[in-house]
Amino acid sequence: MTNTFEATEAAKTRMPTLAKTIEEFAFAQANEFIDAGQPVREATSIVANMMVRAAWAVAACGVLSEGGVPDKDKFRSTVEAQMNAVCFKSTDSKAEGGAA
């Protein structure tokens, strides 16, 4: 796993579409859980945890396919970088924090 990628031109054109598709799917799935009676916070956490698990499996399989050993610390670092790239601003001074 790496934090930098060399993408082909064909891959570069597909990345924004796939990113949007994944994001839309994740929110739609969270809404499915909400419609099934899960509280919002739990529904979104369930989906987020499934996606992190899938991301680790995909990334690790890529490394294994080339004879490497998946590096949990590099994956953690990548996840943390993505967390730092997304910022939220609360308009409610009493907003609670919390993990997904």
Jmol script that loads the backbone (N, CA, C; Angstrom):
load data "model"
ATOM      1  N   MET A   1       0.848  -1.176   0.000  1.00  0.00           N
ATOM      2  CA  MET A   1       0.000   0.000   0.000  1.00  0.00           C
ATOM      3  C   MET A   1       0.886   1.230   0.000  1.00  0.00           C
ATOM      4  N   THR A   2       0.386   2.233  -0.635  1.00  0.00           N
ATOM      5  CA  THR A   2       1.153   3.459  -0.747  1.00  0.00           C
ATOM      6  C   THR A   2       0.224   4.658  -0.639  1.00  0.00           C
ATOM      7  N   ASN A   3       0.798   5.775  -0.292  1.00  0.00           N
ATOM      8  CA  ASN A   3       0.005   7.004  -0.229  1.00  0.00           C
ATOM      9  C   ASN A   3       0.045   7.746  -1.554  1.00  0.00           C
ATOM     10  N   THR A   4       0.908   7.317  -2.468  1.00  0.00           N
ATOM     11  CA  THR A   4       0.999   7.946  -3.778  1.00  0.00           C
ATOM     12  C   THR A   4       0.746   6.886  -4.837  1.00  0.00           C
ATOM     13  N   PHE A   5       0.187   7.319  -5.942  1.00  0.00           N
ATOM     14  CA  PHE A   5      -0.182   6.389  -6.997  1.00  0.00           C
ATOM     15  C   PHE A   5       0.242   6.951  -8.338  1.00  0.00           C
ATOM     16  N   GLU A   6       0.623   6.073  -9.233  1.00  0.00           N
ATOM     17  CA  GLU A   6       0.849   6.445 -10.619  1.00  0.00           C
ATOM     18  C   GLU A   6      -0.338   5.899 -11.385  1.00  0.00           C
ATOM     19  N   ALA A   7      -1.185   6.778 -11.845  1.00  0.00           N
ATOM     20  CA  ALA A   7      -2.396   6.361 -12.538  1.00  0.00           C
ATOM     21  C   ALA A   7      -2.242   6.579 -14.030  1.00  0.00           C
ATOM     22  N   THR A   8      -2.745   5.630 -14.795  1.00  0.00           N
ATOM     23  CA  THR A   8      -2.781   5.809 -16.239  1.00  0.00           C
ATOM     24  C   THR A   8      -3.803   6.890 -16.561  1.00  0.00           C
ATOM     25  N   GLU A   9      -3.725   7.431 -17.751  1.00  0.00           N
ATOM     26  CA  GLU A   9      -4.693   8.453 -18.153  1.00  0.00           C
ATOM     27  C   GLU A   9      -6.106   7.885 -18.136  1.00  0.00           C
ATOM     28  N   ALA A  10      -6.258   6.644 -18.587  1.00  0.00           N
ATOM     29  CA  ALA A  10      -7.586   6.022 -18.597  1.00  0.00           C
ATOM     30  C   ALA A  10      -8.119   5.864 -17.173  1.00  0.00           C
ATOM     31  N   ALA A  11      -7.258   5.499 -16.228  1.00  0.00           N
ATOM     32  CA  ALA A  11      -7.681   5.353 -14.832  1.00  0.00           C
ATOM     33  C   ALA A  11      -8.052   6.711 -14.240  1.00  0.00           C
ATOM     34  N   LYS A  12      -7.274   7.731 -14.564  1.00  0.00           N
ATOM     35  CA  LYS A  12      -7.540   9.072 -14.040  1.00  0.00           C
ATOM     36  C   LYS A  12      -8.941   9.558 -14.409  1.00  0.00           C
ATOM     37  N   THR A  13      -9.392   9.225 -15.599  1.00  0.00           N
ATOM     38  CA  THR A  13     -10.707   9.687 -16.015  1.00  0.00           C
ATOM     39  C   THR A  13     -11.817   8.940 -15.295  1.00  0.00           C
ATOM     40  N   ARG A  14     -11.529   7.743 -14.811  1.00  0.00           N
ATOM     41  CA  ARG A  14     -12.552   6.945 -14.133  1.00  0.00           C
ATOM     42  C   ARG A  14     -12.628   7.221 -12.623  1.00  0.00           C
ATOM     43  N   MET A  15     -11.566   7.737 -12.040  1.00  0.00           N
ATOM     44  CA  MET A  15     -11.507   7.911 -10.584  1.00  0.00           C
ATOM     45  C   MET A  15     -12.609   8.807 -10.029  1.00  0.00           C
ATOM     46  N   PRO A  16     -12.855   9.986 -10.587  1.00  0.00           N
ATOM     47  CA  PRO A  16     -13.927  10.828 -10.015  1.00  0.00           C
ATOM     48  C   PRO A  16     -15.296  10.156 -10.078  1.00  0.00           C
ATOM     49  N   THR A  17     -15.560   9.455 -11.166  1.00  0.00           N
ATOM     50  CA  THR A  17     -16.852   8.772 -11.306  1.00  0.00           C
ATOM     51  C   THR A  17     -16.986   7.672 -10.269  1.00  0.00           C
ATOM     52  N   LEU A  18     -15.951   6.880 -10.096  1.00  0.00           N
ATOM     53  CA  LEU A  18     -16.001   5.800  -9.108  1.00  0.00           C
ATOM     54  C   LEU A  18     -16.099   6.365  -7.696  1.00  0.00           C
ATOM     55  N   ALA A  19     -15.344   7.401  -7.389  1.00  0.00           N
ATOM     56  CA  ALA A  19     -15.406   8.012  -6.058  1.00  0.00           C
ATOM     57  C   ALA A  19     -16.818   8.486  -5.752  1.00  0.00           C
ATOM     58  N   LYS A  20     -17.454   9.122  -6.732  1.00  0.00           N
ATOM     59  CA  LYS A  20     -18.823   9.615  -6.540  1.00  0.00           C
ATOM     60  C   LYS A  20     -19.794   8.443  -6.375  1.00  0.00           C
ATOM     61  N   THR A  21     -19.610   7.398  -7.156  1.00  0.00           N
ATOM     62  CA  THR A  21     -20.474   6.217  -7.070  1.00  0.00           C
ATOM     63  C   THR A  21     -20.367   5.563  -5.699  1.00  0.00           C
ATOM     64  N   ILE A  22     -19.148   5.422  -5.200  1.00  0.00           N
ATOM     65  CA  ILE A  22     -18.941   4.810  -3.881  1.00  0.00           C
ATOM     66  C   ILE A  22     -19.590   5.661  -2.797  1.00  0.00           C
ATOM     67  N   GLU A  23     -19.395   6.977  -2.871  1.00  0.00           N
ATOM     68  CA  GLU A  23     -19.979   7.869  -1.870  1.00  0.00           C
ATOM     69  C   GLU A  23     -21.505   7.817  -1.908  1.00  0.00           C
ATOM     70  N   GLU A  24     -22.070   7.865  -3.100  1.00  0.00           N
ATOM     71  CA  GLU A  24     -23.530   7.804  -3.224  1.00  0.00           C
ATOM     72  C   GLU A  24     -24.068   6.472  -2.707  1.00  0.00           C
ATOM     73  N   PHE A  25     -23.374   5.379  -3.006  1.00  0.00           N
ATOM     74  CA  PHE A  25     -23.781   4.068  -2.520  1.00  0.00           C
ATOM     75  C   PHE A  25     -23.749   4.030  -0.995  1.00  0.00           C
ATOM     76  N   ALA A  26     -22.687   4.561  -0.412  1.00  0.00           N
ATOM     77  CA  ALA A  26     -22.539   4.522   1.046  1.00  0.00           C
ATOM     78  C   ALA A  26     -23.690   5.260   1.732  1.00  0.00           C
ATOM     79  N   PHE A  27     -24.017   6.449   1.240  1.00  0.00           N
ATOM     80  CA  PHE A  27     -25.119   7.196   1.846  1.00  0.00           C
ATOM     81  C   PHE A  27     -26.459   6.510   1.597  1.00  0.00           C
ATOM     82  N   ALA A  28     -26.624   5.945   0.412  1.00  0.00           N
ATOM     83  CA  ALA A  28     -27.871   5.222   0.123  1.00  0.00           C
ATOM     84  C   ALA A  28     -28.011   4.005   1.040  1.00  0.00           C
ATOM     85  N   GLN A  29     -26.907   3.307   1.267  1.00  0.00           N
ATOM     86  CA  GLN A  29     -26.966   2.138   2.147  1.00  0.00           C
ATOM     87  C   GLN A  29     -27.254   2.554   3.583  1.00  0.00           C
ATOM     88  N   ALA A  30     -26.657   3.652   4.027  1.00  0.00           N
ATOM     89  CA  ALA A  30     -26.954   4.148   5.369  1.00  0.00           C
ATOM     90  C   ALA A  30     -28.447   4.465   5.479  1.00  0.00           C
ATOM     91  N   ASN A  31     -29.002   5.071   4.444  1.00  0.00           N
ATOM     92  CA  ASN A  31     -30.435   5.368   4.446  1.00  0.00           C
ATOM     93  C   ASN A  31     -31.270   4.093   4.494  1.00  0.00           C
ATOM     94  N   GLU A  32     -30.807   3.035   3.844  1.00  0.00           N
ATOM     95  CA  GLU A  32     -31.513   1.746   3.910  1.00  0.00           C
ATOM     96  C   GLU A  32     -31.558   1.243   5.352  1.00  0.00           C
ATOM     97  N   PHE A  33     -30.446   1.349   6.067  1.00  0.00           N
ATOM     98  CA  PHE A  33     -30.406   0.915   7.467  1.00  0.00           C
ATOM     99  C   PHE A  33     -31.297   1.806   8.339  1.00  0.00           C
ATOM    100  N   ILE A  34     -31.294   3.099   8.045  1.00  0.00           N
ATOM    101  CA  ILE A  34     -32.156   4.022   8.790  1.00  0.00           C
ATOM    102  C   ILE A  34     -33.613   3.650   8.556  1.00  0.00           C
ATOM    103  N   ASP A  35     -33.955   3.385   7.299  1.00  0.00           N
ATOM    104  CA  ASP A  35     -35.327   2.969   6.975  1.00  0.00           C
ATOM    105  C   ASP A  35     -35.681   1.644   7.654  1.00  0.00           C
ATOM    106  N   ALA A  36     -34.668   0.840   7.957  1.00  0.00           N
ATOM    107  CA  ALA A  36     -34.885  -0.444   8.628  1.00  0.00           C
ATOM    108  C   ALA A  36     -34.899  -0.295  10.150  1.00  0.00           C
ATOM    109  N   GLY A  37     -34.845   0.966  10.633  1.00  0.00           N
ATOM    110  CA  GLY A  37     -34.980   1.210  12.060  1.00  0.00           C
ATOM    111  C   GLY A  37     -33.707   1.517  12.818  1.00  0.00           C
ATOM    112  N   GLN A  38     -32.554   1.507  12.146  1.00  0.00           N
ATOM    113  CA  GLN A  38     -31.302   1.839  12.843  1.00  0.00           C
ATOM    114  C   GLN A  38     -31.250   3.343  13.078  1.00  0.00           C
ATOM    115  N   PRO A  39     -30.777   3.774  14.248  1.00  0.00           N
ATOM    116  CA  PRO A  39     -30.545   5.214  14.444  1.00  0.00           C
ATOM    117  C   PRO A  39     -29.492   5.700  13.439  1.00  0.00           C
ATOM    118  N   VAL A  40     -29.549   6.965  13.072  1.00  0.00           N
ATOM    119  CA  VAL A  40     -28.649   7.531  12.071  1.00  0.00           C
ATOM    120  C   VAL A  40     -27.186   7.259  12.409  1.00  0.00           C
ATOM    121  N   ARG A  41     -26.809   7.545  13.638  1.00  0.00           N
ATOM    122  CA  ARG A  41     -25.402   7.379  14.027  1.00  0.00           C
ATOM    123  C   ARG A  41     -24.946   5.936  13.868  1.00  0.00           C
ATOM    124  N   GLU A  42     -25.788   4.982  14.244  1.00  0.00           N
ATOM    125  CA  GLU A  42     -25.434   3.570  14.099  1.00  0.00           C
ATOM    126  C   GLU A  42     -25.415   3.165  12.628  1.00  0.00           C
ATOM    127  N   ALA A  43     -26.390   3.613  11.862  1.00  0.00           N
ATOM    128  CA  ALA A  43     -26.462   3.252  10.445  1.00  0.00           C
ATOM    129  C   ALA A  43     -25.222   3.719   9.692  1.00  0.00           C
ATOM    130  N   THR A  44     -24.826   4.952   9.930  1.00  0.00           N
ATOM    131  CA  THR A  44     -23.654   5.470   9.235  1.00  0.00           C
ATOM    132  C   THR A  44     -22.380   4.780   9.703  1.00  0.00           C
ATOM    133  N   SER A  45     -22.312   4.442  10.982  1.00  0.00           N
ATOM    134  CA  SER A  45     -21.143   3.732  11.499  1.00  0.00           C
ATOM    135  C   SER A  45     -21.044   2.319  10.932  1.00  0.00           C
ATOM    136  N   ILE A  46     -22.167   1.656  10.805  1.00  0.00           N
ATOM    137  CA  ILE A  46     -22.176   0.312  10.221  1.00  0.00           C
ATOM    138  C   ILE A  46     -21.601   0.360   8.812  1.00  0.00           C
ATOM    139  N   VAL A  47     -22.082   1.292   8.004  1.00  0.00           N
ATOM    140  CA  VAL A  47     -21.611   1.406   6.625  1.00  0.00           C
ATOM    141  C   VAL A  47     -20.126   1.772   6.595  1.00  0.00           C
ATOM    142  N   ALA A  48     -19.723   2.724   7.423  1.00  0.00           N
ATOM    143  CA  ALA A  48     -18.318   3.135   7.451  1.00  0.00           C
ATOM    144  C   ALA A  48     -17.415   1.966   7.821  1.00  0.00           C
ATOM    145  N   ASN A  49     -17.815   1.183   8.802  1.00  0.00           N
ATOM    146  CA  ASN A  49     -17.002   0.041   9.206  1.00  0.00           C
ATOM    147  C   ASN A  49     -16.911  -1.007   8.102  1.00  0.00           C
ATOM    148  N   MET A  50     -18.009  -1.234   7.405  1.00  0.00           N
ATOM    149  CA  MET A  50     -17.979  -2.172   6.269  1.00  0.00           C
ATOM    150  C   MET A  50     -17.026  -1.678   5.185  1.00  0.00           C
ATOM    151  N   MET A  51     -17.045  -0.383   4.938  1.00  0.00           N
ATOM    152  CA  MET A  51     -16.193   0.176   3.888  1.00  0.00           C
ATOM    153  C   MET A  51     -14.715   0.126   4.272  1.00  0.00           C
ATOM    154  N   VAL A  52     -14.404   0.380   5.533  1.00  0.00           N
ATOM    155  CA  VAL A  52     -13.007   0.292   5.975  1.00  0.00           C
ATOM    156  C   VAL A  52     -12.516  -1.147   5.853  1.00  0.00           C
ATOM    157  N   ARG A  53     -13.356  -2.087   6.247  1.00  0.00           N
ATOM    158  CA  ARG A  53     -12.988  -3.505   6.138  1.00  0.00           C
ATOM    159  C   ARG A  53     -12.739  -3.887   4.674  1.00  0.00           C
ATOM    160  N   ALA A  54     -13.634  -3.455   3.785  1.00  0.00           N
ATOM    161  CA  ALA A  54     -13.471  -3.749   2.362  1.00  0.00           C
ATOM    162  C   ALA A  54     -12.215  -3.073   1.802  1.00  0.00           C
ATOM    163  N   ALA A  55     -11.965  -1.838   2.223  1.00  0.00           N
ATOM    164  CA  ALA A  55     -10.782  -1.114   1.751  1.00  0.00           C
ATOM    165  C   ALA A  55      -9.501  -1.843   2.151  1.00  0.00           C
ATOM    166  N   TRP A  56      -9.449  -2.332   3.382  1.00  0.00           N
ATOM    167  CA  TRP A  56      -8.273  -3.069   3.841  1.00  0.00           C
ATOM    168  C   TRP A  56      -8.107  -4.359   3.036  1.00  0.00           C
ATOM    169  N   ALA A  57      -9.199  -5.059   2.799  1.00  0.00           N
ATOM    170  CA  ALA A  57      -9.124  -6.306   2.035  1.00  0.00           C
ATOM    171  C   ALA A  57      -8.624  -6.040   0.612  1.00  0.00           C
ATOM    172  N   VAL A  58      -9.154  -5.010  -0.032  1.00  0.00           N
ATOM    173  CA  VAL A  58      -8.736  -4.682  -1.399  1.00  0.00           C
ATOM    174  C   VAL A  58      -7.260  -4.290  -1.424  1.00  0.00           C
ATOM    175  N   ALA A  59      -6.867  -3.388  -0.540  1.00  0.00           N
ATOM    176  CA  ALA A  59      -5.480  -2.924  -0.513  1.00  0.00           C
ATOM    177  C   ALA A  59      -4.515  -4.073  -0.197  1.00  0.00           C
ATOM    178  N   ALA A  60      -4.866  -4.884   0.774  1.00  0.00           N
ATOM    179  CA  ALA A  60      -3.996  -5.999   1.166  1.00  0.00           C
ATOM    180  C   ALA A  60      -3.874  -7.016   0.040  1.00  0.00           C
ATOM    181  N   CYS A  61      -4.970  -7.302  -0.651  1.00  0.00           N
ATOM    182  CA  CYS A  61      -4.919  -8.256  -1.765  1.00  0.00           C
ATOM    183  C   CYS A  61      -4.023  -7.746  -2.883  1.00  0.00           C
ATOM    184  N   GLY A  62      -4.033  -6.444  -3.113  1.00  0.00           N
ATOM    185  CA  GLY A  62      -3.144  -5.871  -4.119  1.00  0.00           C
ATOM    186  C   GLY A  62      -1.685  -6.100  -3.768  1.00  0.00           C
ATOM    187  N   VAL A  63      -1.343  -5.905  -2.512  1.00  0.00           N
ATOM    188  CA  VAL A  63       0.031  -6.126  -2.055  1.00  0.00           C
ATOM    189  C   VAL A  63       0.382  -7.614  -2.151  1.00  0.00           C
ATOM    190  N   LEU A  64      -0.516  -8.464  -1.691  1.00  0.00           N
ATOM    191  CA  LEU A  64      -0.278  -9.911  -1.737  1.00  0.00           C
ATOM    192  C   LEU A  64      -0.101 -10.403  -3.172  1.00  0.00           C
ATOM    193  N   SER A  65      -0.830  -9.806  -4.104  1.00  0.00           N
ATOM    194  CA  SER A  65      -0.743 -10.238  -5.501  1.00  0.00           C
ATOM    195  C   SER A  65       0.641 -10.012  -6.092  1.00  0.00           C
ATOM    196  N   GLU A  66       1.385  -9.100  -5.498  1.00  0.00           N
ATOM    197  CA  GLU A  66       2.741  -8.825  -5.964  1.00  0.00           C
ATOM    198  C   GLU A  66       3.791  -9.448  -5.055  1.00  0.00           C
ATOM    199  N   GLY A  67       3.353 -10.369  -4.179  1.00  0.00           N
ATOM    200  CA  GLY A  67       4.287 -11.071  -3.307  1.00  0.00           C
ATOM    201  C   GLY A  67       4.704 -10.300  -2.075  1.00  0.00           C
ATOM    202  N   GLY A  68       4.022  -9.194  -1.798  1.00  0.00           N
ATOM    203  CA  GLY A  68       4.370  -8.377  -0.644  1.00  0.00           C
ATOM    204  C   GLY A  68       3.595  -8.778   0.601  1.00  0.00           C
ATOM    205  N   VAL A  69       3.860  -8.068   1.668  1.00  0.00           N
ATOM    206  CA  VAL A  69       3.173  -8.272   2.944  1.00  0.00           C
ATOM    207  C   VAL A  69       2.399  -6.991   3.254  1.00  0.00           C
ATOM    208  N   PRO A  70       1.086  -7.094   3.420  1.00  0.00           N
ATOM    209  CA  PRO A  70       0.298  -5.897   3.732  1.00  0.00           C
ATOM    210  C   PRO A  70       0.820  -5.210   5.000  1.00  0.00           C
ATOM    211  N   ASP A  71       0.903  -3.898   4.962  1.00  0.00           N
ATOM    212  CA  ASP A  71       1.433  -3.106   6.065  1.00  0.00           C
ATOM    213  C   ASP A  71       0.288  -2.334   6.724  1.00  0.00           C
ATOM    214  N   LYS A  72      -0.109  -2.797   7.899  1.00  0.00           N
ATOM    215  CA  LYS A  72      -1.221  -2.164   8.604  1.00  0.00           C
ATOM    216  C   LYS A  72      -0.920  -0.715   8.964  1.00  0.00           C
ATOM    217  N   ASP A  73       0.334  -0.414   9.266  1.00  0.00           N
ATOM    218  CA  ASP A  73       0.681   0.957   9.633  1.00  0.00           C
ATOM    219  C   ASP A  73       0.531   1.902   8.436  1.00  0.00           C
ATOM    220  N   LYS A  74       0.921   1.457   7.246  1.00  0.00           N
ATOM    221  CA  LYS A  74       0.740   2.290   6.058  1.00  0.00           C
ATOM    222  C   LYS A  74      -0.742   2.481   5.770  1.00  0.00           C
ATOM    223  N   PHE A  75      -1.530   1.430   5.955  1.00  0.00           N
ATOM    224  CA  PHE A  75      -2.966   1.554   5.725  1.00  0.00           C
ATOM    225  C   PHE A  75      -3.571   2.532   6.725  1.00  0.00           C
ATOM    226  N   ARG A  76      -3.199   2.394   7.996  1.00  0.00           N
ATOM    227  CA  ARG A  76      -3.684   3.316   9.036  1.00  0.00           C
ATOM    228  C   ARG A  76      -3.327   4.757   8.675  1.00  0.00           C
ATOM    229  N   SER A  77      -2.105   4.958   8.210  1.00  0.00           N
ATOM    230  CA  SER A  77      -1.644   6.291   7.835  1.00  0.00           C
ATOM    231  C   SER A  77      -2.481   6.855   6.690  1.00  0.00           C
ATOM    232  N   THR A  78      -2.809   6.015   5.725  1.00  0.00           N
ATOM    233  CA  THR A  78      -3.634   6.442   4.601  1.00  0.00           C
ATOM    234  C   THR A  78      -5.039   6.810   5.066  1.00  0.00           C
ATOM    235  N   VAL A  79      -5.603   6.003   5.958  1.00  0.00           N
ATOM    236  CA  VAL A  79      -6.932   6.291   6.499  1.00  0.00           C
ATOM    237  C   VAL A  79      -6.901   7.615   7.264  1.00  0.00           C
ATOM    238  N   GLU A  80      -5.876   7.812   8.069  1.00  0.00           N
ATOM    239  CA  GLU A  80      -5.755   9.054   8.831  1.00  0.00           C
ATOM    240  C   GLU A  80      -5.610  10.259   7.903  1.00  0.00           C
ATOM    241  N   ALA A  81      -4.864  10.092   6.814  1.00  0.00           N
ATOM    242  CA  ALA A  81      -4.714  11.199   5.853  1.00  0.00           C
ATOM    243  C   ALA A  81      -6.066  11.556   5.241  1.00  0.00           C
ATOM    244  N   GLN A  82      -6.882  10.552   4.948  1.00  0.00           N
ATOM    245  CA  GLN A  82      -8.207  10.822   4.405  1.00  0.00           C
ATOM    246  C   GLN A  82      -9.100  11.494   5.447  1.00  0.00           C
ATOM    247  N   MET A  83      -8.974  11.079   6.688  1.00  0.00           N
ATOM    248  CA  MET A  83      -9.746  11.717   7.756  1.00  0.00           C
ATOM    249  C   MET A  83      -9.351  13.182   7.895  1.00  0.00           C
ATOM    250  N   ASN A  84      -8.068  13.459   7.755  1.00  0.00           N
ATOM    251  CA  ASN A  84      -7.593  14.837   7.866  1.00  0.00           C
ATOM    252  C   ASN A  84      -7.984  15.680   6.660  1.00  0.00           C
ATOM    253  N   ALA A  85      -8.238  15.031   5.532  1.00  0.00           N
ATOM    254  CA  ALA A  85      -8.594  15.756   4.309  1.00  0.00           C
ATOM    255  C   ALA A  85     -10.048  16.216   4.309  1.00  0.00           C
ATOM    256  N   VAL A  86     -10.863  15.618   5.156  1.00  0.00           N
ATOM    257  CA  VAL A  86     -12.281  15.977   5.220  1.00  0.00           C
ATOM    258  C   VAL A  86     -12.521  16.738   6.519  1.00  0.00           C
ATOM    259  N   CYS A  87     -13.059  17.942   6.407  1.00  0.00           N
ATOM    260  CA  CYS A  87     -13.301  18.766   7.591  1.00  0.00           C
ATOM    261  C   CYS A  87     -14.792  19.049   7.725  1.00  0.00           C
ATOM    262  N   PHE A  88     -15.242  19.116   8.961  1.00  0.00           N
ATOM    263  CA  PHE A  88     -16.630  19.420   9.260  1.00  0.00           C
ATOM    264  C   PHE A  88     -16.655  20.619  10.182  1.00  0.00           C
ATOM    265  N   LYS A  89     -17.655  21.434  10.005  1.00  0.00           N
ATOM    266  CA  LYS A  89     -17.816  22.608  10.863  1.00  0.00           C
ATOM    267  C   LYS A  89     -19.189  22.523  11.501  1.00  0.00           C
ATOM    268  N   SER A  90     -19.214  22.524  12.806  1.00  0.00           N
ATOM    269  CA  SER A  90     -20.467  22.454  13.537  1.00  0.00           C
ATOM    270  C   SER A  90     -21.030  23.848  13.727  1.00  0.00           C
ATOM    271  N   THR A  91     -22.316  23.962  13.509  1.00  0.00           N
ATOM    272  CA  THR A  91     -23.003  25.228  13.785  1.00  0.00           C
ATOM    273  C   THR A  91     -23.663  25.194  15.148  1.00  0.00           C
ATOM    274  N   ASP A  92     -23.589  24.033  15.797  1.00  0.00           N
ATOM    275  CA  ASP A  92     -24.202  23.850  17.115  1.00  0.00           C
ATOM    276  C   ASP A  92     -23.082  23.757  18.140  1.00  0.00           C
ATOM    277  N   SER A  93     -23.037  24.676  19.083  1.00  0.00           N
ATOM    278  CA  SER A  93     -21.966  24.691  20.071  1.00  0.00           C
ATOM    279  C   SER A  93     -22.047  23.498  21.015  1.00  0.00           C
ATOM    280  N   LYS A  94     -23.164  22.773  21.015  1.00  0.00           N
ATOM    281  CA  LYS A  94     -23.329  21.608  21.877  1.00  0.00           C
ATOM    282  C   LYS A  94     -23.162  20.300  21.110  1.00  0.00           C
ATOM    283  N   ALA A  95     -22.652  20.368  19.882  1.00  0.00           N
ATOM    284  CA  ALA A  95     -22.517  19.153  19.061  1.00  0.00           C
ATOM    285  C   ALA A  95     -21.570  18.177  19.723  1.00  0.00           C
ATOM    286  N   GLU A  96     -21.975  16.921  19.695  1.00  0.00           N
ATOM    287  CA  GLU A  96     -21.161  15.865  20.274  1.00  0.00           C
ATOM    288  C   GLU A  96     -20.220  15.314  19.225  1.00  0.00           C
ATOM    289  N   GLY A  97     -19.006  14.991  19.658  1.00  0.00           N
ATOM    290  CA  GLY A  97     -18.086  14.291  18.781  1.00  0.00           C
ATOM    291  C   GLY A  97     -18.301  12.813  18.939  1.00  0.00           C
ATOM    292  N   GLY A  98     -17.498  12.038  18.289  1.00  0.00           N
ATOM    293  CA  GLY A  98     -17.613  10.600  18.445  1.00  0.00           C
ATOM    294  C   GLY A  98     -17.062   9.879  17.259  1.00  0.00           C
ATOM    295  N   ALA A  99     -16.731   8.627  17.476  1.00  0.00           N
ATOM    296  CA  ALA A  99     -16.191   7.809  16.412  1.00  0.00           C
ATOM    297  C   ALA A  99     -17.291   7.237  15.572  1.00  0.00           C
ATOM    298  N   ALA A 100     -16.930   6.912  14.376  1.00  0.00           N
ATOM    299  CA  ALA A 100     -17.899   6.280  13.467  1.00  0.00           C
ATOM    300  C   ALA A 100     -18.151   4.867  13.875  1.00  0.00           C
TER     301      ALA A 100
END
end "model"
wireframe off; spacefill off
backbone 0.3
color backbone group
